[in-house]
């Protein structure tokens, strides 16, 4: 039986439509349950608008570029939210999509929240355990995902910026005797990016840290707008390569919003340029 010309036109039109990539699925950092959270592993996350809470099964969601676009560079993205929620709208999913289009593999980190109401988690313990594990997990699958193992970085916004800064300050070397092969790998990021991070007064610059990109707003609170200028100078004193952008007409939380045209909204382009200029892209 022959198809009608109308049916053929419909089929051809469908084939001509752009193919939309399926939303990637999150990968648990610990398939058997995160240490200290095993009993709550199956509790569902709570989603309200573009914010996520009730994270007890920390994960990364991979955004892998098409092979023809892939650069081999990858970045773990840590959303902010004051450790009480994860702001995955302007500090998460959209940015990961942008990185994927640029040929940079991105991994959205959902970490445990130390300031959520009723939380028994700690920033220095549980949230940082999640951060170190994410870096190790990505490194463990670098060959499978077509990543360069020496170009794995981390980027954080606000509270997530604290995690990125601490990961660079105090990386875990890896335990060669660990039963889990992922834990045998180092968690040191090869670069880190701090986008209006909190608690700048706790950041310590140490020789040998990975290069850093910093972006914040002039009108942000003092520990960020002024604090990160001080942190930049401290990095320079110990020989850590750093680039700092303080946007004159920006405050806190500008994040990444597709289509935004302000200078602060263009920080992602400056970041990509910095990666290329630093030999990381």
N, C-alpha and C positions, 0 to 999 in steps of 0.2 A: 504494500500500500504506500502510495507516494504522499509525502508531506505537502501541505498547502504552502504557497508563498508566504502567507501570513505567519505560519508557524516557524518557517525558516528565518523570517525577520526577527521574531521574538528570541529565537535561540542565538542568532548572531548578536543581537543587542545585549543579551545577558553575558555573552562571552567578552564583549567589549567593556563591560563595567569593571572598574578597578577592584582588585581582590583585597578585601579587608582581612587583616591578620586577626586570628582568634585571640581573645584576651588570655595571656599566659596564666597558668595555675601556680599558686605558691608552693614552694618546697619547704617542708619542715626542716629546721636546723638540726633537730634531733628526732629522727623517726620514732624512737621509742619514748619520746617525751623529754622535755628540757629538764636538766638537773634542778630539783626543787619544785618542779611543776608537774611531775608525772601524773599526779592524781587529777589534775585539771586539764589535761591535754585535750580532751574531747569537748570542752566547753566552747560554744560558738563565740566568735568575736561579735561585738556590738557595733553596728554601723548607724550613724546618724548624720545624714547629709554626706559630707566628704571627710568626716572624722571617724576614727576607729578606736574603740576601747576594748577592755576585757581580753587582752592578748595573753594567752597562757601557753600557746603552741607557737613560739616565735618562728619566723620563716623569712625566706627571700623569694621574691617573684622575679623570674628572669625575663628580660626584654633583650632578645638576641637579634642582632641585625642580620639581614640577608647576606649569604656568603660573599656576594659580589661587592657589597658595601663595607664589609667588616674590616676594621683596622687592627683588631687584636687587643685594643685597649678596653678596659672595663672599669666600672665604678659602682660601688655600693652606695645607694641613696638612703639617708636616714632622715625621715621627716621630723619636724618639730611638733610642739604641742604641750610644752611645759612638763613633760613626763607624766601628764594626766590623760593625754589622748595623742593620737597620731593624725596630723593634718595632711592627709594623702592627696588632697585636691591640688592646691597650689604648691605643695612641697613633696610631691610623690609621683603619681601615675603619669601626669602630663609631661613632666620632665623626663621620666624614663622613656616615654615614647619619642621625645625629641632626641635624646641620646641615641636611641635605636636608629632613627632616620639619619643620624650623622655617622653611622657606622661604629658607634661606641656601645658595647654591651652594658646594660644597666640592670641593677638588681635592687628592687625595693625591699628594704629591711623593715619588718614588723618586729619590734623589740618589746620586752616586758616593761610595764609602766610603774615607776616607783612612787609617783605622786597621785595616782588615781585613787579615788575614795575607797578606803578599805584595803588598799594594796599592802601586801607583806613583802614586796620586792624592794631591792635597793638599786640605786644607780651604779655604784661602784662594783656591786656583785652581779646581780642578774642581768641588768641592761648591758653592762660591759661584757659579761660572758656571751651574750647574744651577738654583740658586735665582733668580738674576737672569732667566734665560731663562724660567722658569716664570711669573714675574710678567709678563713681556712677552708671553708666549704667551696667557695669560688675557686680558690687556688687548687684544690684537689680535683676539680673538674675542668681545669683550664684546657687540657688537650681535647677533651670531649667537646667543649664548647668553642674551640678555635680561638682561645685567648692566649695572650702572651703572659707567662707567669710573672714577669718582671714589670708589668704594666697594669697592676690591679690596685685601684685607689678607692678612697672613701670620701663621700661628700655629705655634710650634714647641715641642716637648717636649725637655728635657735637651739632648743634642747638636743636635737640630733647633732648639732655642731659640737656640743660638748663630747658626745660619744666619739665623733671623728677625731677631735683634738686629742682625747685621752688614748685612743687607739694608736695614734702616731707617737705620743709621749712615752707610753709604756706597752710596747708590743710584747706578745708572748712568743718565745723562741720556738716552741714546739717541744714535745716530750718524745724522744726516740723510743722510749719503752712503753708508750701508751698503747692500750689494747685497740682503741679506735684509730685507724690509720689517719683520719682527718686531724686528730689532735697531735699527730706527729709533725704537722706542718707549721711554719711560723705564721703569725697573724700580722706581721708588719705591713702596713700599706705602702705601696711604692710612690704614692702621692696622696695628699689630702686637701680638701677644700672646705673652708669654714665660712658659711653664709649666715651673717648676723648671729654668731653663736653666743650662748649665755655663759656665765661664770668665767669670763676671761681672766679674772684675778687668780684662778686656779691653774692656768696654763703655764707650763714650764718649758722653756726652749732648751733643747739638749743637742749637743753635737751629734751628727749622724742621722738626725730625723729626716724623713722624706720631705721633698719640696712641698710648699703650701701656697694655695690661692685663697685670698680673703676678699669678701665683698660685704659691705654693710652701708647703712645710711647715716648721714650727718645728724639727722633728727632722732636717732634711736637713743635709748637710755645710755648713761655715761659709761657703764661697764662694757658696752659694746662699741659705741662710736669713738670714745676716747680709749677705752681699754684695748681694742684691737690695734690701734695705732701704736700703743706701747708694746703689745705682743709682737707686732711686726719688727720693731726695733730690737726686741730681745732675740728674735729669730736671726736677724742680721748679725748681731754680736757674736753668735756662736757658729755662724757660717751656714745656716739653713736657708736655702734659696726660697725667697718669698715674694709674692706680688700682692699689693693691697689696692683695693678700689673702695673709696668712700664717696658715695653719691650724695651730692649737695642737697637734693630735693627729695630725699627718701627717708623713711623711718624704718620701723620694724615690720617684718612679714611681707615684703614685696614678692618673695618667692619666684615662681615661674608661671606666667599666665600666657598661653598662646595668643598672639595677636597684639599684646601690649607693646607700646612703642616708646615708653619713657626710657631715659638712659639707664636707670636701674634695671629695667626689664631686659636690657641687652647684656646683662652680666654673663648669661650663658654663652654668648658669642665671644666675649672676652675670655671666658674660661677655656673654650675650645682653642682659641688662639694661643693661650698660655700653654696648653698641653702640647701643641705643635712646636711652639718656640722652645719648650723644655725638652724636646726629643721624646715625648711620651705618646705621640700620636703618629 
